[in-house]
Amino acid sequence: MNANSGVVVVAHELKAPLSLVRQLALSLDLEDTPEARREISRQIVSTSERALRQVEDMLKVSRLDDALFEMEPVNPRAVCDDVVDELWKLFRFNRRELKIYYRNRRRLVVANTQLLHSVIYNFCLNAMNYGGEDLPSEIFISDKGYDRIRIEVRDYGPAVPTRIWRQIKDGVVKKPTEISMRPGSSGMGLYIAGKFTNYMNGKLGLTRHRDGTSFYIDLPVSGQLSLV
């Protein structure tokens, strides 16, 4: 893979939503009913917001070395709840479902709320492409040993290529990479998740199932007591 491949992936992922927004805007005049025009407008706003989030996340990646993102005790349940609240309309529009399961006894992790939100958001956005009305995407929060909490997002998509699996296993996602066999997956989102996870002293990983994949992040438990 050549040195410019990461740039090509980023350009491709940003071009796709911009092209969709253009197509939706051009179709506005073709709709006769206010309801149809409102729905197209909603899609334009939703698509542009997701593209802006990708740009904002890439800008955050470029600023990680400045140590601007404070590490503190964070409730992962609250972060996952916020992600679900943000994405449920998008999932419903695409006839998908997103469920969340709390299995952790320890409540706080050492993390940055903004960065953790972006990691889970990217996992869920990828998972939305691989499910259905009878196969919901799932978020699990569980204890991992005595000193870690795992947050994982389960999907039912095609297998992740071995090359990508090895990069994640080794903790080295060096640049945005196109994920073959999984159209719709964001290589840029995975790169962002890897960068943010390393910054938070966490571990990025995945579990390959016979019928899908679970992407996860393990984070250190905070010693601060939770009142929640």
Residue pairs with C-beta under 8 A, 6 or more apart in sequence:
1 177
5 175
5 177
5 178
6 174
6 175
6 176
6 177
6 191
9 175
9 176
9 177
9 178
9 187
9 188
10 58
10 176
10 188
12 178
13 54
13 176
13 186
13 187
13 188
14 51
14 54
14 55
17 47
17 48
17 50
17 51
18 51
20 47
21 44
21 47
21 48
21 51
24 40
24 43
24 44
24 47
25 44
27 40
28 37
28 40
28 41
31 37
31 40
43 93
46 89
46 90
46 93
50 125
53 118
53 121
54 186
54 188
54 189
54 192
57 118
57 122
57 192
58 188
58 192
60 69
60 114
60 115
60 118
60 192
60 196
61 191
61 192
61 195
61 196
64 195
64 196
64 199
69 112
69 114
69 115
69 199
70 112
71 110
71 111
71 112
71 200
71 201
72 110
72 111
72 112
72 113
73 108
73 109
73 110
73 222
73 224
73 226
74 108
74 109
74 110
74 111
74 112
74 113
74 116
74 222
75 107
75 108
75 226
75 228
76 104
76 108
76 109
76 111
76 116
76 141
76 149
76 151
76 219
77 102
77 104
77 107
77 141
77 228
79 113
79 116
79 117
79 120
80 100
80 120
80 139
80 141
80 151
81 100
82 117
83 117
83 120
83 121
83 124
83 139
84 98
84 100
84 124
84 139
86 121
87 98
87 121
87 124
87 125
87 128
88 98
90 128
91 97
91 98
91 128
91 137
94 128
95 132
95 133
96 128
96 131
96 132
96 133
96 136
96 137
97 131
97 133
97 136
97 137
98 124
98 127
98 128
98 136
98 137
98 138
98 139
99 136
99 137
99 138
99 139
100 138
100 139
100 140
100 141
101 138
101 139
101 140
101 141
102 141
103 140
103 141
103 142
103 143
104 141
104 142
104 143
104 149
105 143
106 143
106 149
106 221
107 226
107 228
108 221
108 222
108 224
108 226
109 116
109 149
109 219
109 220
109 221
109 222
110 200
110 201
110 219
110 220
110 221
110 222
111 200
111 202
111 219
112 196
112 199
112 200
115 196
115 199
115 200
116 151
116 196
116 200
116 217
116 219
118 192
118 193
118 196
119 192
119 193
119 196
119 197
119 217
120 139
120 151
120 153
120 217
122 186
122 189
122 190
122 192
122 193
123 152
123 153
123 189
123 193
123 215
124 137
124 139
124 153
125 186
125 189
126 153
126 155
126 182
126 184
126 185
126 186
126 189
126 190
126 215
127 137
127 153
127 154
127 155
127 157
127 215
128 137
129 155
129 157
129 182
129 183
129 184
129 185
130 137
130 155
130 156
130 157
130 158
130 182
130 184
130 212
131 137
131 155
131 156
132 156
135 156
137 153
137 154
137 155
138 153
138 154
139 151
139 152
139 153
139 154
140 150
140 151
140 152
140 153
140 154
140 214
141 149
141 150
141 151
142 149
142 150
142 152
143 149
143 150
144 150
144 218
146 221
147 220
147 221
148 203
148 218
148 219
148 220
148 221
149 218
149 219
149 221
150 216
150 217
150 218
151 216
151 217
151 219
152 207
152 214
152 215
152 216
152 217
153 214
153 215
153 216
154 209
154 212
154 213
154 214
155 212
155 213
155 214
155 215
156 211
156 212
157 182
157 185
157 212
157 213
158 181
158 182
159 181
159 208
159 213
160 179
160 181
160 182
160 206
160 208
160 213
161 179
161 180
161 181
164 177
164 179
164 190
165 206
165 208
167 173
167 174
167 177
168 190
168 194
168 204
168 205
168 206
169 205
171 194
171 198
171 203
171 204
172 194
173 190
173 191
173 193
173 194
173 195
173 204
175 191
176 187
176 188
176 190
176 191
177 187
177 190
177 191
178 187
179 185
179 187
179 190
190 215
193 204
193 215
193 217
194 204
197 203
197 204
197 217
198 204
200 219
201 219
201 220
202 217
202 218
202 219
202 220
203 217
203 218
204 215
204 216
204 217
205 215
205 216
205 217
205 218
206 213
206 214
206 215
206 216
207 213
207 214
207 216
